[in-house]
Amino acid sequence: MSARASHEPVATGSRREAALAWGLVLPALLAIGLIAIAPIVWTLWESLHLHDLGMPWLGRPFVGIENYVEAVSDPRVWSALGHTGFFVITSVSIELLAGLLLAMTLDRLHRASGVVRTAVLLPWAIPTVVAALVWRFVFESPGGLASALMLSSGVTPPTWFADATAAWLPLIIADAWKTTPFVAVLLLAGLQNIDRALYEAAAVDGAGPWRRFTGVTLPLLKPVLLVALLFRTLDALRAFDVVYVMTGGGPGTATEPIALYTFDVLFRNLRFGFGSALSMVLFVVAFLFALVFMRAFGRDLSLEREG
């Protein structure tokens, strides 16, 4: 009886702590449910209906997966997914490389570092629409700065936004210019957490700058690099504003990502059912990428700890 009596206060205290913990967490869970989960569930339900405001007499009948079947058979969807993949791979690669170089440069600065870091962060602080407009003026043909510089060098510039290939260059430059500071700030935080004694020990062992970079900096910076890669990839997958302002997906649909096509279906063609299906496709692609990435990242960290 005495042992049982001694365990009862402990169990009661644990239940009270658990109840208090759930009470503290519950408001945050409710907010997440209302802000994130509820819209996803509503979009999924909408995607299972034929909801076309252009033909209101059809009503809103349940059609099951017909919208998804149409999405799979629509060549414009596959083209938009291909454009999205190209944009993600190209822009994120440039941003990681440029962000690493910028972070290493900032890490070496000691004088006026606060002023320099503030100047570096300015592109990130500018609204994306404003940055896209500025870069559109830079590449505007034939009077833009880029075309003028090429003409002064004896090179005939392309008609940037009328050429299906050349139109990608302003888009990628604008996105990289805007978001490289974000990557640089993340990597700079990682660089400043590396113990300087490791570089000194490597130098004593005869390691040159390149060897110190590959043997010390990159391995210790790898977790931060992977986090920056995840953030930027998820953000680039839903690229919309910079493309909408600079090219509108043109010429034709040559630079149209899946987010812009979804916008056209939803708000220009008013096909809410099909547009919701496209939104779910984009959500599933981003979710699967994040899931695979986080599992691989967690496995990699566990292997490093075991090693």
N, C-alpha and C positions, 0 to 999 in steps of 0.2 A: 504493500500500500504506500509506503513512504517513497519507494522508487518511482511508482506511478505518479504520485503527487508532485515529485520533483520535476518530472518530465512535462507535466501539464502546463506550468507557467511558461516553460520554454516554448512549447508548441503554440500557446496562446500569443506570446510575444512575436513569434515568427509570422503568424497569421496577421497580426496587427501591422507589422512592418510591410508585409506583402500587400495588404489592403491600402496602406498609406502610399506605397510605391505606385500601385495602379491608379490611385486617385490623383497623384501628381502627374503621371504620364497620360492619363485619359484625355485631358484637353488637347495635348499635342496630337494624339492619335485621331481625335475627332477632327481637328484642323486638317491633318493630312488626308483623312477620308473625304472631307468636303472639297478640298482644293485639288487633290490629285486623283484619288480612286474614283470618286463619283463621276467626274467628266469622262474618264476612260470607259466606265461601265455604260454611261449614256451614249457615248460614241459607238461602242460595240453594238448596243441595241439599235441605234439608228442605222448602222450599216446593214442590218438584216431586213430593212424595209425599203420599198420603192417610194422614195420621198423626193419628188421633182416639183419644185415650185413653178417651173415653166409649164407644167401640165397639171394644175391643181385638181382637175376633174377626175384624175386617176385615184385620188385619195392617198392613203398611206398603207398599202397592203404589205403583209409580211411575205418576203421572198426568199428567206433563208440565206444561202451562200451565193445567190445569183450575182450580187455585186462583186463578190470576190472572184467568181468565175470570169466575169467581164474584165476585172482588173488583170487577171493572169493572161487573158487573151488579147489585151490591148497593147499593141506595139509601142504606143507612146509612153505607157507606164514603164516598160523595160528600157526604153531610150532614156527616160528621166532618171531611172535608177542607175543606168550606166554613167550619165552625166554627174549624178551625185557621187558615185564612187570615184570618178576621176577627180572631181573637185576635192574630195576628202583626202585622197592619197597625195595629190600634188600640194595643196595648201598646207596640210598638217606637216608634211615632210619639210617644207620650207620654213615653217614657223618653229619647228623643233630645232632645226639646224641654226637658224638665225637667232632664236631665243637663247640657245646655248652659248653662241659666240658673244652675244650681248651681255648675258649674265656673267660670263668669265671676265669680260672687259670691266663691267661695273664692280666685280669682286676685287679687281686690282686697284681700283681708284680709291684714294684716301682723301685727297683735297677736294672740297666742293662736291663731295659725293651726293649730298642731299639734293643739291640743285640739279646735278646731272640725272639722278634717278627720277626727279620730278619731270624733267624734260622728256626723258625716255617714256614715261607713263602717259604723257599727253595724248598720243594717238589712241590709246585704250580708253581715255576719258571722253573722247569726242563721240557723239552719237553716230551709229553706223550709217544712218541715212545721210548725214552731213558729210561723212568721210567718203561715202560712195559718190555723192554729187561732185565733190572736189576731184576725185580721180576720174570721173566721167569728163569733166572739163579738161583735165590734163590730157586725156586721150581723144578728145573730140577732134574729128577730122573736118577740114585740113588745118584749122587754126589752133589746135591744142599744143601744149608745150612739148609733148612727146613727138608729135609729127614735126614741129618746128626744129627740134634738136636733130632728128633724123635727116631732115632736108638740109640743114646746115652742114651735116657730115657727108652729104652727097648720096644719101640712101633714100629711096622712095618709100615712104611709109604706107602701110596698108590702110584701107578704110576700116578702122578698128572694129566698129560695131556693126559693120555690114559683112564682115568676113567670118565664116563659121569657125575657123581655126584661130584667127587673130583675136577674136572677141574674148577668148579665155584668158589672155594675158592680162588685160586690165582687171578682170575679176579676181584673179589669183593674187596679183600685186596688191590690190585694195584690201583684200581679206588678210593677207600676210602682214601688211603695214599696220592694220588695225589691231590684230590680235597677238602679234609677236611680243609686245610688252607684257602681256599677261603671262605668256610662257616664260619670259625672262625673269619676272618677279618670282614665280614658283621655283625656277632653277637657282636663282640667286639665294633664296632661303636655304635650299639644299646645300649649295656650295659653302655658305657661311657656317654650316654645322659640321663640316669636315675638319677634323683636327689637323692643324698646321704641322704638328710634329710628324705626321705621316709623310708629308712632302719632304721635310728635312731628313728623315731617315732614308727615304728613297734617293735623295740627292747624295747622301753620304755613301750609299751603296753603288753610286755611279749611274743612276738612272737620269736620262736626259729629259727635256720638257715633254716630248711625245710619249716617252715611256711612263712618266709620272701621270700624264693625262689618261693613258689607256689602262694603267695599272692601279691608279689610286682614284682619280676623279670619276671616271665613268662607272666603275663598280659601286662606289659609294653613292653616286648620284642616280643610279638606276631606278630605285623606288620612286623618286620624284619625277624622273623622266617618264615613267610609266603612268603616273597620275596625270601629268600634263598631257600625255598622249590620249588618255581616256577622256579627259575633259574636252579637249579640242576636237576629238573625233566625234563625240556625241553632239557637240555644238555645230560642227560642219555638216553633219548628216541632215540637219534641219535648216540648212542655208536657204534664206529667203530674201531678206531685206536688201542685201548688197546686190543680188542678182536682179531683183525687181526694179531697183533704182537705176542700175547701170545698163542692163541689156533687156530687161523684161522677158528674159528667156530666149531672146532672138540672137541672130537673125533666124526667123522662123521659130523652131524649137531647138536650135543647136546648143544653147546653153541652159536649157530648162531643167532644173533639178526637180525631184519628186515633190518637195514642199510647195514649189511654185505651181506645179501642175495641179496639186490638190487644191490650192487656192483658186485657180481658174475654174475647176469643177464645182467648187462650193459656192463661190461668190460671184462668178460671172455666168456660169451655166445654171446655177441654182439647183444642182443635182445633189441634194443633201445626203441621200442614201449612198450613192456611189462615192461621193467625196469623203464620207465617214469611213467607208471601206479603205480608201487610199490612206486616210489618216491612221487607221489601224495597221496597215501594212508598214508604214513608216515607223510607228511605235514598236512593232514586233522586231523590225530590223535593228533598231537602236537598242531594244531590250536584250535581244540575243547577243549582240556585240558586247554589251556591258556585262552580261552574265558570263560569257566565255572568257572575256578579258579578266574579270575579277577572279574566276576560278584559276586561270593560268597564273595570275599575279599571286594569289594565295599559295598555290603549289610552289611557285618559285621562291617565295619568302620562306616557306617551311623547309625547302631543300637547303637554302642558305643557312638557316639556323642549325639544321642538323650537321651541315658541313663545318 
